Amino acid sequence: MCRASFLSFFRVFSGLFFVGMIPLKEALEIMHSGEIFSCEVVQYDRRRKNNRGNVLHIEAGKLIWADPKKDADKKELQGERPMTQLERSLVFARYDIDKRRPNHSHWYTRNVRVYIDGNPSEIIRKIHPALIIKFNDKITTV
């Protein structure tokens, strides 16, 4: 009897303790779902000393994860007008020049497009999900 009451008290106490927290796994699920989110991330770049330890505030951002060539093909299938040859060459010229692959799975990074006033901008930030401090105004936990 005493043990059961202790466990029920512990459940209530632990629920109150974790109200303002979100597990990193849930944060990644929200990111990968395509929703717009806000986050605070500690920057880390091994090669550039001035990019270490700064806190990056992203008020509104969206994960960029897919290949732009595949995305353009999907848009054509969804009923949008097909790209002209000139548009296709201009869009894909930038990606054909840059042959490097970011290898996000190896380095455990993500690219986030910053939104300004609800509109996507050209600003793209690279973040490490393990270094996220806050996600949607909740403190992240492991």
Phi, psi and omega in degrees: 000315181292321180295319180295319179293324177296317180294321178293322176296319180297320178298317179295315181296316181292326177295321179290326183291326186260018183298315183266023183238154177224132177294147181300327179298316178294321179299318178294324177296319178294318178301311185286347177284346178096008179282156174278136184222168173239149180202160171239128186227141172278127180280146175211123174222115184300325186276338184241113183293331182285350179257021180253132172083352177286145178265123180261123179258118175248108183291317177214128181209164179221140183290134172253115187232328189271170177282129183298330178294317180292323178297320180295321178294323178295321180298322179295325180286336183279004176106357176285160181295145179291152179289146173283168181297321179294315178298317180298318181292323179290319182290315186273350178296321181296323183277334178285331179290316182274097184276348182292145174256136182292338177055052184300325182291326180287314184270355180055058178235165175221147173261133181237126174274128181277134177257134178242121183054038178082000181247140179293141178248180178273001182279123178236127180245140176263128181234158172254115183303331180291343182259015178285126179271309180232143177225119185051047178061024174237143179286134181274147176233166181275000000 
